[in-house]
Amino acid sequence: MLLSVAAGAVGLSLCLSTAQADDLTDRRDELQRQEAQTQHELNESTEGLNDAVAALQAAEADLSAAEERLAQTQVELAAAEQLDAEMQEKLDLAQEELEKAKVAVADNQLALDEQKAAVGEVVREEYQQRTNLIGVAMLLQTESQSDLQTKMQWSTTMFDTAEAGMDRLRTLQQKLQAAEQRRTEIEEQVAADREQAAANLVVKQDLEAQAETQRAEVADLVAASDSARRAAEEEVAADQRRYDELVNERKSVEQRIAERIAAQKAEEERRAREAREAREAEERAARERAEAQQKSSSSKKSSPSKKSAPKKSAPKKSANEDTSFIMPVSGPITSKYGMRLHPVLGYWKLHDGTDFGAGCGTPIKAPYDGRVSERYFNAGYGNRLLIDHGKVRGSYITTAFNHATKYTVGVGDRVSKGQVIGYVGSTGYSTGCHLHLMTWKDGTMINPMSWF
């Protein structure tokens, strides 16, 4: 019975080990998927944050698996201890029964010995009195008929007593044999129970040692998990500081864009005012010329009149002019604009642009005509370039390009749509080569893909 229990425990342990190995493989794959998702969703995070999160997840997965193994070992140990207690109780009862069986054998042996002695005495007496001349002796020694009858009755009784003693002797011998058989059975059962208890004791001791090792492993993994958690928390705090820097940088850029738009609007208003004043001056001059012509009309009727030169109107853009923006790089969109829930850490961040997956060195093209307004390095966005495209479709549009390895144009340069302005890189807070495109409409940040 114990061997089957031990075999079952071993089989269960193997099954659990296989299941735990499968669980760890699943956890590892899920961890890799989450890490890849983190890099796709938050390309402006740092390697340190991703590494810390991955280390924390790995530590927690290892700890969970170790705790599961310890819990299962404790279940098996509890079962072994329960079986040990049951076996000990069974041995105690069997020992008591064995002692009783031994007493029963001794008692039956004593009764048998006593009966043998009694039967032996009767047989001796009967033998001494039963000879070939007993009948003659009885007749010769008998004085009367009644005396003869008495002696014959005595002889018969003696014979009956001897026979009864033999019957009892046989009964006692059977009882003794049964008692000895029972004692033998109990002794064999006790031996078997002791063997099973010894085997279970080995299993229990192995499980105790295994549980102790696993408890130490869990303690080490708890410490490792705590350390990884503290490291992740520090990275989260650092990431939050970096994100705050990006927010402040966005606000600063928006302020500068707003100032340039205000200046551009002021310049447009100045030009409009100058054009209006020029028109008004020209209209006054035209009226004055008309009045002068009226005064000298009589003298000038005979002379050919001079036609005034036609007014020159400012060139207007063609209604068919292409105002569409082109993609700055050829590559898939790896992260869209909008709020992002960190897939591991669980907090929200604004992803303030569109990320294009492109290898380092991939040419970046101007999406539309414009003028380079800013070019500088920022700790978060890396190498940055901003282009003011002026008023397009009634709105002031500005685009920004981030993380480039370098740019080929500088502040003040005019660029045309499709012109190479730089090359993709991974500068600043970046986990890999990509282009981070940002767009502002009338000074307000928008989803770039809503305009492109």
C-alpha positions as CSV (number, residue, x, y, z in Angstrom):
1,M,0.0,0.0,0.0
2,L,2.8,2.4,1.0
3,L,4.8,1.6,-2.2
4,S,1.7,2.5,-4.3
5,V,1.4,5.8,-2.3
6,A,5.1,6.5,-2.8
7,A,4.8,5.8,-6.5
8,G,1.8,8.0,-6.7
9,A,3.6,10.8,-5.0
10,V,6.5,10.4,-7.4
11,G,4.2,10.4,-10.4
12,L,2.4,13.4,-9.0
13,S,5.7,15.3,-8.5
14,L,6.7,14.5,-12.1
15,C,3.4,15.7,-13.4
16,L,3.6,18.9,-11.3
17,S,7.2,19.5,-12.4
18,T,6.1,19.2,-16.1
19,A,3.1,21.5,-15.5
20,Q,5.3,24.0,-13.7
21,A,7.8,23.9,-16.5
22,D,5.0,24.6,-19.0
23,D,3.8,27.4,-16.8
24,L,7.3,29.0,-16.6
25,T,7.6,28.7,-20.4
26,D,4.2,30.4,-20.8
27,R,5.2,33.1,-18.3
28,R,8.5,33.6,-20.2
29,D,6.7,34.0,-23.5
30,E,4.2,36.4,-22.1
31,L,7.0,38.4,-20.5
32,Q,8.7,38.7,-23.9
33,R,5.4,39.7,-25.5
34,Q,4.8,42.4,-22.9
35,E,8.4,43.7,-23.2
36,A,8.0,43.9,-27.0
37,Q,4.6,45.6,-26.5
38,T,6.2,48.0,-24.1
39,Q,8.8,49.0,-26.6
40,H,6.3,49.4,-29.3
41,E,3.9,51.4,-27.2
42,L,6.4,53.6,-25.4
43,N,9.4,54.0,-27.6
44,E,10.3,57.1,-25.6
45,S,10.9,55.0,-22.5
46,T,14.4,54.0,-21.6
47,E,16.2,50.6,-21.7
48,G,16.6,50.9,-18.0
49,L,12.9,51.0,-17.4
50,N,12.2,48.1,-19.7
51,D,15.0,46.1,-18.2
52,A,13.8,46.8,-14.6
53,V,10.3,45.8,-15.5
54,A,11.4,42.6,-17.2
55,A,13.6,41.8,-14.2
56,L,10.6,42.4,-11.9
57,Q,8.3,40.2,-14.0
58,A,10.9,37.4,-14.2
59,A,11.5,37.6,-10.4
60,E,7.8,37.5,-9.7
61,A,7.3,34.6,-12.1
62,D,10.1,32.6,-10.5
63,L,8.8,33.4,-7.0
64,S,5.3,32.3,-8.0
65,A,6.6,29.1,-9.5
66,A,8.7,28.4,-6.4
67,E,5.8,29.1,-4.1
68,E,3.6,26.7,-6.1
69,R,6.3,24.0,-5.8
70,L,6.6,24.6,-2.1
71,A,2.9,24.5,-1.6
72,Q,2.7,21.2,-3.5
73,T,5.6,19.7,-1.5
74,Q,3.8,20.8,1.7
75,V,0.7,19.0,0.5
76,E,2.6,15.9,-0.2
77,L,4.5,16.2,3.1
78,A,1.2,16.6,5.0
79,A,-0.1,13.5,3.3
80,A,3.1,11.6,4.2
81,E,2.8,12.8,7.8
82,Q,-0.8,11.8,8.0
83,L,0.1,8.3,6.6
84,D,2.9,8.1,9.1
85,A,0.5,8.9,12.0
86,E,-2.0,6.3,10.7
87,M,0.7,3.7,10.3
88,Q,1.9,4.3,13.8
89,E,-1.6,4.0,15.2
90,K,-2.0,0.8,13.2
91,L,1.2,-0.6,14.5
92,D,0.3,0.3,18.1
93,L,-3.1,-1.6,17.7
94,A,-1.4,-4.5,16.0
95,Q,1.2,-4.7,18.8
96,E,-1.5,-4.7,21.4
97,E,-3.3,-7.5,19.5
98,L,0.0,-9.4,19.2
99,E,0.6,-9.2,22.9
100,K,-3.0,-10.6,23.5
101,A,-2.3,-13.3,21.0
102,K,0.9,-14.3,22.8
103,V,-1.0,-14.4,26.1
104,A,-3.7,-16.5,24.5
105,V,-1.0,-19.0,23.2
106,A,0.6,-19.2,26.6
107,D,-2.8,-19.7,28.3
108,N,-3.8,-22.4,25.9
109,Q,-0.4,-24.1,26.2
110,L,-0.8,-24.1,30.0
111,A,-4.3,-25.5,29.8
112,L,-3.2,-28.1,27.3
113,D,-0.3,-29.2,29.6
114,E,-2.6,-29.5,32.6
115,Q,-5.1,-31.5,30.6
116,K,-2.3,-33.8,29.3
117,A,-1.3,-34.5,32.9
118,A,-4.8,-35.2,34.0
119,V,-5.4,-37.5,31.0
120,G,-2.2,-39.3,31.7
121,E,-3.1,-40.0,35.3
122,V,-6.5,-41.4,34.3
123,V,-4.8,-43.6,31.6
124,R,-2.2,-44.9,34.1
125,E,-4.9,-45.8,36.6
126,E,-7.0,-47.4,33.9
127,Y,-4.0,-49.3,32.6
128,Q,-3.0,-50.5,36.0
129,Q,-6.5,-51.9,36.6
130,R,-7.3,-53.1,33.1
131,T,-5.7,-56.6,32.8
132,N,-6.8,-59.9,31.3
133,L,-7.9,-61.2,34.8
134,I,-9.8,-58.0,35.9
135,G,-13.1,-59.8,35.3
136,V,-12.1,-62.8,37.4
137,A,-10.7,-60.6,40.1
138,M,-13.9,-58.7,40.3
139,L,-15.8,-61.9,40.6
140,L,-13.5,-63.5,43.2
141,Q,-13.2,-60.4,45.3
142,T,-16.9,-59.5,45.2
143,E,-18.8,-60.5,48.3
144,S,-22.2,-59.7,47.1
145,Q,-24.2,-59.0,44.0
146,S,-24.6,-55.3,44.9
147,D,-20.8,-55.0,45.4
148,L,-20.3,-56.5,42.0
149,Q,-22.6,-54.0,40.4
150,T,-20.9,-51.1,42.2
151,K,-17.4,-52.2,40.9
152,M,-18.7,-52.5,37.4
153,Q,-20.3,-49.1,37.5
154,W,-17.0,-47.6,38.8
155,S,-15.1,-49.2,35.9
156,T,-17.5,-47.8,33.3
157,T,-17.3,-44.3,34.9
158,M,-13.5,-44.4,34.8
159,F,-13.6,-45.3,31.1
160,D,-16.0,-42.4,30.4
161,T,-13.8,-40.0,32.2
162,A,-10.7,-40.9,30.2
163,E,-12.6,-40.5,27.0
164,A,-13.9,-37.1,28.0
165,G,-10.4,-36.0,29.0
166,M,-9.1,-37.0,25.6
167,D,-11.9,-35.0,23.9
168,R,-11.0,-31.9,26.0
169,L,-7.3,-32.5,25.2
170,R,-8.0,-32.5,21.5
171,T,-10.1,-29.3,21.9
172,L,-7.3,-27.5,23.7
173,Q,-4.8,-28.6,21.1
174,Q,-7.0,-27.0,18.4
175,K,-7.3,-23.8,20.4
176,L,-3.6,-23.7,20.8
177,Q,-3.0,-24.2,17.1
178,A,-5.5,-21.5,16.3
179,A,-3.9,-19.1,18.8
180,E,-0.4,-19.8,17.3
181,Q,-1.7,-19.3,13.8
182,R,-3.3,-15.9,14.8
183,R,0.0,-14.9,16.5
184,T,1.9,-15.8,13.3
185,E,-0.5,-13.8,11.1
186,I,-0.3,-10.8,13.4
187,E,3.5,-11.0,13.5
188,E,3.6,-11.1,9.7
189,Q,1.2,-8.1,9.5
190,V,3.3,-6.1,12.0
191,A,6.4,-6.9,10.0
192,A,4.7,-5.7,6.8
193,D,3.4,-2.6,8.5
194,R,6.8,-1.8,9.9
195,E,8.3,-2.1,6.4
196,Q,5.7,0.2,4.9
197,A,6.1,2.7,7.8
198,A,9.9,2.7,7.2
199,A,9.4,3.4,3.5
200,N,6.9,6.2,4.2
201,L,9.4,7.6,6.7
202,V,12.0,7.8,4.0
203,V,9.5,9.6,1.7
204,K,8.6,12.0,4.5
205,Q,12.2,12.8,5.3
206,D,12.9,13.4,1.7
207,L,9.9,15.7,1.5
208,E,10.9,17.5,4.6
209,A,14.4,18.1,3.1
210,Q,12.8,19.2,-0.2
211,A,10.4,21.6,1.6
212,E,13.3,23.1,3.6
213,T,15.3,23.7,0.4
214,Q,12.3,25.2,-1.3
215,R,11.5,27.4,1.6
216,A,15.1,28.7,1.4
217,E,14.6,29.2,-2.4
218,V,11.4,31.1,-1.8
219,A,13.1,33.3,0.8
220,D,15.9,34.1,-1.7
221,L,13.3,34.8,-4.5
222,V,11.3,37.0,-2.2
223,A,14.4,39.0,-1.5
224,A,15.2,39.1,-5.2
225,S,11.6,40.1,-6.0
226,D,11.8,42.9,-3.5
227,S,15.1,44.1,-4.9
228,A,13.7,44.0,-8.4
229,R,10.6,45.9,-7.3
230,R,12.6,48.6,-5.7
231,A,14.7,48.9,-8.8
232,A,11.6,49.1,-10.9
233,E,10.1,51.7,-8.6
234,E,13.2,53.8,-8.9
235,E,13.1,53.4,-12.7
236,V,9.4,54.3,-12.7
237,A,10.2,57.4,-10.7
238,A,13.0,58.3,-13.1
239,D,10.8,57.6,-16.0
240,Q,8.1,59.9,-14.5
241,R,10.8,62.6,-14.2
242,R,11.8,62.1,-17.8
243,Y,8.1,62.3,-18.8
244,D,7.7,65.5,-16.9
245,E,10.7,66.9,-18.8
246,L,9.0,65.9,-22.1
247,V,5.8,67.7,-20.9
248,N,7.8,70.8,-20.0
249,E,9.6,70.6,-23.4
250,R,6.2,70.3,-25.2
251,K,4.9,73.3,-23.4
252,S,8.0,75.3,-24.2
253,V,7.8,74.4,-27.9
254,E,4.1,75.2,-28.0
255,Q,4.9,78.6,-26.5
256,R,7.5,79.3,-29.1
257,I,5.2,78.1,-31.9
258,A,2.4,80.4,-30.6
259,E,4.8,83.3,-30.6
260,R,5.9,82.6,-34.2
261,I,2.2,82.3,-35.2
262,A,1.5,85.6,-33.5
263,A,4.4,87.2,-35.2
264,Q,3.3,85.7,-38.5
265,K,-0.2,87.0,-38.0
266,A,1.2,90.4,-37.0
267,E,3.3,90.4,-40.2
268,E,0.3,89.4,-42.3
269,E,-1.8,92.1,-40.6
270,R,1.0,94.6,-41.3
271,R,1.2,93.6,-44.9
272,A,-2.6,93.7,-45.2
273,R,-2.6,97.2,-43.6
274,E,0.1,98.4,-45.9
275,A,-1.7,97.0,-48.9
276,R,-4.9,98.6,-47.7
277,E,-3.2,101.9,-47.2
278,A,-1.6,101.6,-50.6
279,R,-5.0,101.0,-52.2
280,E,-6.5,103.9,-50.4
281,A,-3.6,106.2,-51.5
282,E,-4.0,104.9,-55.0
283,E,-7.8,105.5,-54.8
284,R,-7.2,109.1,-53.6
285,A,-4.7,109.7,-56.3
286,A,-7.2,108.4,-58.8
287,R,-9.9,110.7,-57.5
288,E,-7.5,113.7,-57.6
289,R,-6.6,112.8,-61.2
290,A,-10.3,112.5,-62.1
291,E,-11.0,116.0,-60.6
292,A,-8.1,117.5,-62.4
293,Q,-9.3,115.9,-65.6
294,Q,-12.8,117.4,-65.1
295,K,-11.3,120.9,-64.7
296,S,-9.3,120.6,-67.8
297,S,-11.9,118.7,-69.8
298,S,-12.8,121.5,-72.2
299,S,-9.2,122.0,-73.2
300,K,-8.4,118.4,-73.4
301,K,-11.5,117.2,-75.3
302,S,-9.7,117.7,-78.7
303,S,-6.6,115.9,-77.5
304,P,-6.4,112.1,-77.2
305,S,-7.0,110.9,-73.6
306,K,-4.4,108.8,-71.8
307,K,-5.5,105.6,-70.4
308,S,-4.3,104.8,-66.9
309,A,-2.1,101.8,-66.5
310,P,-3.9,98.7,-65.4
311,K,-3.6,97.8,-61.7
312,K,-1.3,94.8,-60.8
313,S,-3.0,92.4,-58.5
314,A,-1.0,90.1,-56.2
315,P,-0.5,86.7,-57.5
316,K,-3.0,84.2,-56.2
317,K,-2.4,80.5,-55.5
318,S,-4.0,78.2,-58.0
319,A,-7.2,76.5,-56.8
320,N,-5.6,73.2,-58.0
321,E,-2.5,73.6,-55.8
322,D,-1.5,70.4,-54.0
323,T,-1.8,71.0,-50.2
324,S,-1.4,67.3,-49.1
325,F,1.4,66.2,-46.8
326,I,3.5,63.2,-47.5
327,M,4.9,60.6,-45.1
328,P,8.4,61.6,-43.9
329,V,9.7,58.1,-44.0
330,S,8.8,54.8,-45.6
331,G,8.1,52.4,-42.7
332,P,5.3,51.0,-40.6
333,I,3.6,52.9,-37.8
334,T,4.8,51.2,-34.6
335,S,3.0,53.5,-32.1
336,K,0.1,55.8,-32.7
337,Y,-0.6,59.2,-31.1
338,G,-2.7,59.3,-27.9
339,M,-2.8,58.3,-24.3
340,R,-0.9,55.1,-23.4
341,L,-1.5,52.7,-20.5
342,H,1.9,51.2,-19.7
343,P,1.3,47.5,-20.4
344,V,3.2,46.5,-17.3
345,L,3.4,49.4,-14.8
346,G,-0.2,50.5,-15.3
347,Y,0.1,54.2,-15.5
348,W,-1.0,56.6,-18.3
349,K,1.2,58.7,-20.5
350,L,0.6,60.8,-23.6
351,H,2.4,59.5,-26.6
352,D,2.6,62.9,-28.3
353,G,3.3,61.8,-31.9
354,T,3.4,59.0,-34.4
355,D,6.3,56.6,-34.4
356,F,7.5,55.1,-37.7
357,G,9.6,51.9,-37.6
358,A,12.6,52.6,-39.7
359,G,16.3,51.7,-39.5
360,C,18.9,54.1,-38.4
361,G,20.2,56.1,-41.4
362,T,16.8,56.0,-43.3
363,P,16.3,59.4,-45.0
364,I,13.7,61.7,-43.5
365,K,11.8,63.9,-46.1
366,A,10.0,67.2,-45.6
367,P,6.3,66.4,-45.6
368,Y,5.5,69.9,-47.1
369,D,7.1,73.2,-48.1
370,G,8.2,75.3,-45.2
371,R,11.0,77.0,-43.3
372,V,13.2,75.4,-40.6
373,S,12.3,77.2,-37.4
374,E,14.3,75.2,-34.8
375,R,17.1,72.6,-34.7
376,Y,18.6,71.5,-31.4
377,F,19.3,68.5,-29.0
378,N,16.9,67.7,-26.2
379,A,17.6,65.0,-23.5
380,G,14.2,63.4,-24.1
381,Y,13.6,63.9,-27.8
382,G,17.2,63.7,-28.9
383,N,18.1,65.6,-32.1
384,R,15.0,67.7,-33.0
385,L,14.0,69.7,-36.1
386,L,10.9,71.9,-36.4
387,I,9.5,73.2,-39.7
388,D,6.9,75.9,-39.9
389,H,4.8,75.3,-43.0
390,G,2.8,78.5,-42.7
391,K,-0.9,78.7,-43.4
392,V,-2.1,75.5,-45.1
393,R,-5.8,75.0,-45.8
394,G,-6.6,77.9,-43.5
395,S,-4.5,76.7,-40.5
396,Y,-0.9,77.3,-39.3
397,I,0.9,74.0,-39.4
398,T,4.2,73.0,-37.7
399,T,5.9,69.6,-37.8
400,A,8.7,68.2,-35.6
401,F,11.1,65.4,-36.2
402,N,12.8,63.6,-33.2
403,H,15.6,61.1,-32.4
404,A,17.4,61.6,-35.7
405,T,21.0,60.7,-36.0
406,K,21.6,64.0,-37.8
407,Y,19.9,66.7,-40.0
408,T,21.0,68.2,-43.3
409,V,19.3,71.6,-43.0
410,G,19.5,74.4,-40.5
411,V,17.4,77.1,-39.0
412,G,16.1,79.6,-41.6
413,D,16.5,77.2,-44.5
414,R,13.6,76.9,-46.9
415,V,12.6,73.3,-47.7
416,S,10.4,71.8,-50.3
417,K,8.1,68.8,-50.1
418,G,10.0,65.6,-50.5
419,Q,13.4,67.1,-49.8
420,V,15.7,65.0,-47.5
421,I,16.2,66.9,-44.3
422,G,17.9,64.3,-42.1
423,Y,18.3,60.6,-41.2
424,V,16.5,58.3,-38.7
425,G,18.4,57.6,-35.4
426,S,17.8,56.7,-31.8
427,T,19.0,59.7,-29.8
428,G,17.4,60.9,-26.6
429,Y,14.9,58.7,-24.7
430,S,14.6,56.0,-27.3
431,T,14.6,52.2,-27.2
432,G,15.5,51.7,-30.8
433,C,15.8,53.3,-34.2
434,H,12.6,55.1,-35.2
435,L,11.2,58.5,-36.2
436,H,8.9,60.3,-33.8
437,L,6.7,62.7,-35.8
438,M,4.8,65.5,-34.0
439,T,2.3,68.0,-35.5
440,W,0.7,71.3,-34.3
441,K,-2.3,73.0,-35.9
442,D,-2.7,76.7,-34.9
443,G,-0.3,76.1,-32.1
444,T,-2.2,73.1,-30.6
445,M,-0.8,69.6,-30.7
446,I,-2.8,67.2,-32.8
447,N,-2.6,63.6,-34.0
448,P,-0.3,63.8,-37.0
449,M,-2.3,61.2,-38.9
450,S,-5.4,63.5,-38.8
451,W,-3.5,65.9,-41.0
452,F,-1.4,63.6,-43.2
